[in-house]
Amino acid sequence: MQATSIVQDEELHWLALRLVPGLGCRNAGKLIERFRTPQAILRASPTELEAAGVSGAVAQSIASGCCFDDAVGQQQTMRNTGTVAISISDSRYPALLREIFDPPIVVFVRGRVELMNSLLFGVVGTRRPTPYGIAAAERLSGDLARAGLAIVSGMARGIDTAAHRAALAAGGDTVAVLGCGVDIVYPSENRKLAADIAEKGLLLSEFPMGATAFPQNFPVRNRIISGMSVGLLVVEGAQYSGSAITAKLALDQGRELFAVPGNITSKTSWGPNLLIKQGAKLVQEWNDVVTELPPEARRRLIEAGRSRLAGDQQSLSGARGEPNLPAGPSAETGRWVLKTLKTDSAVHIDVLLDTLENSSPSELIAVLFELEMMGLVKQLPGKNFVKVW
């Protein structure tokens, strides 16, 4: 009981510091660097606080302790909604997000907190997508989620919603970064999606409980989507749009930037097509993303894929010592693929399809995907495959 009280008291101080009017993320971070703890900041005199770089009015607000009453109310709302506050000093705080120019000192989360330190990948786009954009977002998000990336988006209408739903439908992980409190659903038609993400994924916001979704919140929110992600994919968006802002933030933060090409006569394609002209990686399939991720991220994906498959599937190896393969009807196809592919020369997917017997093209593609995740098969440019074990 005493330990719980200590934890709640520390949380209260973080919340009080977060709620100080006029204290932005950058200044709050500077205070943490100087005083080390929120308790020390809230005990400091106005003179000490002004010496640390904050204005006189903000220093007076901090020293007065006026935000503690609001912090207590925040704590109660958090308990009622199953929300957790994660401070920047917490080991669960996203490592990549901590490195950006102005990380939030506290984030509010509902759901699977452990997803904050999984391999995160942002998918963003227009709120008014074309059918092509929806199809691209769904296919790529689903495939990337199956590959082991947790899909991060903003739960807005359009591309964001398609990305979250596809990740969940694929049995993967997804994180929704909100421009309001995590106890507020915006847009309202995503109430069911928000509930699903809170149960199976993670809702995250830097805005306190009950915060309304003001328009100015969304550009601020976008830096978190890119900041906590190892890369960012833009599906559709105008030249000057929220997704374009997020793309610029991703570049400023040193993240890998990807874009889906679109019809040159469509305004929703201007944004991603321009990004490709400026150096973003063109994406047609999930592997276009994975092959461009940093080496450490690719290593984590391979290790996670091997562990997942080893835990979920039975070994079908016989006396010949064959590798573990997916259980079920596709096992025979998997053995055939490994027997057909060579380690020293690539085989094009069309050759595999032409010689395939007793199996459908879609099953072959699924088997190749799983074997690649196991590290047994590698895809080369031009849809060529080699055996790597």
C-alpha positions in Angstrom: 0.0 0.0 0.0 2.8 2.4 0.8 4.5 1.6 -2.6 1.2 2.4 -4.3 1.0 5.7 -2.5 4.6 6.6 -3.5 3.8 5.8 -7.2 0.6 7.9 -7.1 2.4 10.8 -5.5 5.1 10.8 -8.2 2.4 10.6 -10.9 0.6 13.5 -9.3 3.7 15.7 -9.5 4.2 14.8 -13.2 0.5 15.6 -13.9 0.7 18.9 -12.1 3.8 19.9 -14.1 2.1 18.9 -17.3 -0.9 21.1 -16.5 1.0 24.3 -15.8 -0.4 26.9 -18.2 2.0 28.2 -20.8 4.7 25.7 -20.0 5.5 24.0 -23.4 7.2 20.7 -24.0 10.6 22.3 -24.7 10.7 24.4 -21.6 9.3 21.5 -19.5 12.1 19.3 -20.8 14.7 21.9 -19.9 13.4 22.1 -16.4 13.6 18.3 -16.1 17.2 18.4 -17.3 18.1 21.0 -14.7 16.1 19.9 -11.7 15.9 16.2 -12.5 12.4 15.5 -11.0 9.0 17.2 -11.1 9.0 17.4 -7.3 12.2 19.5 -7.3 10.7 21.8 -10.0 7.4 22.3 -8.1 9.4 23.1 -4.9 11.7 25.6 -6.6 11.3 29.4 -6.0 10.1 31.7 -8.9 13.7 33.2 -9.0 15.2 29.7 -9.5 12.6 28.9 -12.2 13.2 32.1 -14.1 16.9 31.5 -13.9 16.2 28.2 -15.6 14.6 30.0 -18.6 10.9 30.2 -18.0 8.9 33.4 -18.0 7.9 35.2 -14.8 4.2 34.3 -15.2 5.0 30.6 -15.7 7.4 30.6 -12.8 4.7 32.0 -10.5 2.2 29.4 -11.7 4.6 26.6 -11.0 5.6 27.9 -7.6 2.0 28.5 -6.5 1.2 24.8 -6.9 -2.1 25.8 -8.4 -2.2 22.8 -10.8 -2.4 20.1 -8.0 -6.2 20.3 -7.8 -6.5 19.7 -11.5 -3.9 16.9 -11.3 -6.0 15.1 -8.6 -9.0 15.3 -10.9 -6.9 13.9 -13.8 -5.9 11.0 -11.6 -9.5 10.1 -10.8 -10.5 10.2 -14.4 -7.5 8.0 -15.3 -8.6 5.5 -12.7 -12.1 5.4 -14.0 -11.0 4.9 -17.6 -8.1 2.5 -17.2 -5.6 5.2 -18.3 -1.9 5.2 -17.4 0.4 8.3 -17.4 3.9 7.5 -18.7 6.5 10.1 -17.9 9.6 10.8 -20.0 11.8 9.2 -17.3 9.8 6.0 -17.4 11.5 3.0 -19.1 8.2 2.3 -20.9 8.3 5.7 -22.7 9.0 5.2 -26.4 12.8 5.4 -26.9 12.6 7.0 -30.3 10.1 9.6 -29.1 12.4 10.7 -26.3 15.0 11.7 -29.0 13.0 14.3 -30.9 13.4 18.0 -30.4 10.3 18.5 -28.2 9.1 15.3 -26.7 6.1 15.5 -24.4 7.0 15.0 -20.7 4.0 12.9 -20.1 1.8 10.7 -22.4 -1.5 9.2 -21.5 -2.2 5.7 -22.7 -5.0 3.2 -22.7 -4.5 -0.4 -23.7 -1.4 -2.5 -24.1 1.3 -0.3 -22.7 4.1 -2.6 -23.9 3.4 -1.7 -27.5 5.2 1.6 -26.9 8.5 -0.1 -27.2 7.6 -2.4 -30.0 8.8 -1.7 -33.6 6.5 1.1 -34.6 5.8 2.2 -38.2 3.6 5.2 -39.1 0.9 5.2 -41.9 -0.8 8.5 -42.7 -2.9 10.0 -45.4 -5.9 12.1 -46.4 -9.2 12.1 -44.7 -10.9 12.0 -48.1 -9.2 9.0 -49.8 -10.0 7.4 -53.1 -10.9 3.7 -53.3 -7.4 3.1 -54.5 -6.0 4.9 -51.5 -8.1 2.8 -49.1 -7.1 -0.4 -50.8 -3.4 0.5 -50.7 -3.5 1.5 -47.0 -5.4 -1.7 -46.1 -3.1 -4.0 -48.0 0.2 -2.4 -46.9 -0.9 -1.9 -43.3 -2.1 -5.5 -43.0 1.0 -6.9 -44.6 3.4 -4.8 -42.5 1.5 -5.7 -39.3 1.8 -9.4 -40.2 5.5 -8.8 -40.8 5.8 -7.7 -37.2 5.5 -3.9 -37.3 3.0 -2.1 -35.1 1.1 0.4 -37.2 0.9 3.9 -35.9 -1.7 6.4 -37.1 -4.0 9.2 -35.9 -7.4 7.4 -36.0 -8.7 10.2 -38.3 -11.2 9.5 -41.0 -9.9 8.0 -44.2 -6.4 6.5 -44.5 -5.8 6.5 -40.7 -8.9 4.5 -40.1 -8.1 2.0 -42.9 -4.6 1.5 -41.5 -5.8 0.7 -38.0 -8.5 -1.6 -39.1 -6.3 -3.5 -41.5 -3.6 -4.0 -38.8 -6.3 -5.4 -36.4 -7.8 -7.6 -39.0 -4.4 -9.1 -39.7 -4.0 -10.0 -36.1 -1.3 -7.4 -35.7 -0.6 -4.4 -33.4 -1.7 -0.8 -33.8 -1.2 2.5 -31.9 -3.6 5.4 -32.3 -2.1 8.8 -31.5 -4.9 11.2 -30.7 -5.4 15.0 -30.9 -7.6 14.9 -27.8 -7.7 13.1 -24.5 -7.7 9.3 -24.6 -11.1 9.3 -23.0 -12.6 11.3 -25.9 -13.5 9.7 -29.2 -12.9 11.8 -32.3 -14.3 11.4 -34.9 -17.4 10.0 -33.2 -18.0 7.4 -35.9 -14.8 5.7 -34.8 -16.2 4.8 -31.3 -16.1 1.0 -32.1 -12.6 1.3 -33.6 -11.4 3.2 -30.5 -12.8 0.5 -28.2 -11.1 -2.2 -30.3 -7.8 -0.4 -30.2 -8.0 0.1 -26.5 -8.6 -3.6 -26.1 -6.1 -5.0 -28.6 -3.8 -2.1 -29.3 -3.0 1.2 -27.7 -4.6 4.7 -27.5 -2.0 7.4 -26.8 -2.1 11.2 -26.4 0.0 13.9 -24.9 -3.3 15.9 -24.2 -4.8 15.5 -20.7 -8.0 13.7 -19.9 -11.1 15.4 -21.3 -9.1 17.5 -23.8 -11.2 18.5 -26.8 -10.1 17.8 -30.3 -9.2 21.4 -31.3 -7.9 21.8 -34.9 -4.6 23.2 -33.6 -4.0 19.9 -31.8 -3.5 17.8 -34.8 -0.3 19.3 -36.3 1.2 19.0 -32.7 0.0 15.4 -32.6 1.6 14.5 -35.9 5.1 14.9 -34.5 4.4 12.1 -32.1 3.2 9.8 -34.9 6.5 10.3 -36.8 8.6 10.6 -33.7 7.8 7.3 -32.2 8.0 5.4 -35.5 11.0 3.9 -37.3 9.6 5.1 -40.6 6.6 6.8 -42.1 4.4 5.8 -45.1 2.2 8.5 -46.8 -0.6 6.9 -48.9 -2.6 9.8 -50.2 -2.7 13.5 -49.5 -2.7 17.0 -51.0 0.6 18.9 -51.5 -0.3 21.0 -48.4 -2.0 18.7 -46.0 -1.7 17.1 -42.6 0.2 14.1 -44.0 2.6 16.5 -45.8 3.3 18.1 -42.4 3.9 14.7 -40.8 6.2 13.8 -43.7 8.3 16.9 -43.1 8.4 16.2 -39.4 9.6 12.7 -40.1 12.5 14.0 -42.3 13.4 16.5 -39.6 13.5 13.7 -37.1 15.7 11.5 -39.3 13.1 8.9 -40.0 12.8 6.8 -43.1 10.1 8.2 -45.4 8.0 6.2 -47.8 5.2 7.0 -50.2 2.6 5.2 -52.4 2.6 6.6 -55.9 -0.7 7.7 -57.4 -2.5 8.9 -60.4 -0.8 12.1 -61.6 -4.2 13.7 -62.4 -5.5 13.1 -58.9 -5.0 15.9 -56.3 -4.8 13.3 -53.5 -1.7 12.0 -55.2 0.2 15.3 -55.4 1.6 14.9 -51.9 3.1 11.4 -52.1 4.2 11.8 -55.7 6.1 15.0 -54.8 7.7 13.2 -51.8 8.9 10.5 -54.2 10.4 13.1 -56.5 12.2 14.6 -53.4 13.7 11.2 -52.4 11.0 9.3 -50.4 11.1 5.5 -51.1 8.4 4.4 -53.6 6.3 1.6 -52.1 4.3 -1.0 -54.0 4.4 -3.8 -51.5 5.3 -4.4 -47.9 8.8 -5.6 -48.7 9.7 -2.2 -50.2 9.4 -0.9 -46.7 11.1 -3.7 -44.8 14.2 -3.7 -47.0 14.8 0.0 -46.4 14.5 0.0 -42.6 17.6 0.4 -40.5 19.6 -2.8 -40.0 18.7 -3.0 -36.3 14.9 -2.8 -37.1 15.3 -5.5 -39.7 17.1 -7.8 -37.2 14.3 -7.3 -34.7 11.7 -8.2 -37.3 13.5 -11.4 -38.2 14.0 -12.4 -34.6 10.4 -11.7 -33.7 9.1 -13.6 -36.7 11.2 -16.6 -35.9 10.1 -16.6 -32.3 6.5 -16.2 -33.2 6.5 -19.0 -35.7 8.5 -21.3 -33.4 5.9 -20.7 -30.6 2.8 -21.0 -32.7 3.5 -23.8 -35.2 4.4 -27.5 -34.8 7.5 -28.9 -36.3 6.9 -31.0 -39.4 10.6 -32.0 -39.7 11.2 -35.7 -40.3 14.2 -37.9 -40.3 15.8 -35.8 -43.0 16.0 -32.8 -40.6 13.8 -30.5 -42.6 13.2 -27.0 -41.1 10.0 -26.1 -39.2 7.2 -25.2 -41.6 3.7 -23.7 -41.3 1.2 -26.4 -40.1 -1.8 -27.2 -42.2 -2.4 -27.6 -46.0 0.3 -25.1 -46.8 3.1 -27.3 -45.3 3.4 -29.3 -48.5 3.7 -26.1 -50.5 6.4 -24.8 -48.1 8.4 -28.0 -48.6 8.0 -27.7 -52.3 9.2 -24.1 -52.3 12.3 -24.9 -50.3 13.1 -27.8 -52.5 12.7 -25.7 -55.7 14.6 -22.6 -54.6 18.3 -22.5 -54.8 20.9 -20.7 -52.6 23.1 -19.7 -55.5 20.6 -18.5 -58.1 17.3 -16.6 -57.9 14.0 -18.0 -59.1 11.3 -15.6 -60.4 7.9 -15.8 -58.8 6.4 -16.4 -62.3 8.5 -19.6 -62.6 7.2 -20.8 -59.3 3.6 -20.1 -60.3 4.1 -21.9 -63.6 5.4 -25.0 -62.0 3.1 -25.0 -59.0 0.8 -28.0 -58.6 -2.0 -28.8 -56.1 -1.9 -25.2 -54.7 -3.3 -21.8 -55.5 -1.2 -18.7 -56.4 -2.5 -16.9 -53.2 -1.4 -19.9 -51.1 2.1 -19.7 -52.7 2.4 -16.0 -51.9 1.3 -16.6 -48.3 3.9 -19.4 -47.9 6.7 -17.3 -49.4 5.7 -14.5 -47.0 6.0 -16.9 -44.0 9.2 -18.4 -45.1 10.7 -15.0 -45.6 9.7 -14.1 -42.0 11.3 -17.3 -40.8 14.6 -16.2 -42.5 14.5 -19.3 -44.8 13.8 -17.4 -48.0 14.9 -14.0 -49.2 13.2 -11.8 -51.8 15.5 -10.0 -54.3 14.5 -7.1 -56.5 12.1 -7.9 -59.3 10.2 -10.6 -57.3 13.1 -13.1 -57.4 13.6 -15.5 -54.6 16.5 -17.4 -53.2 16.9 -20.0 -50.4 19.0 -18.6 -47.5 19.5 -21.6 -45.2 
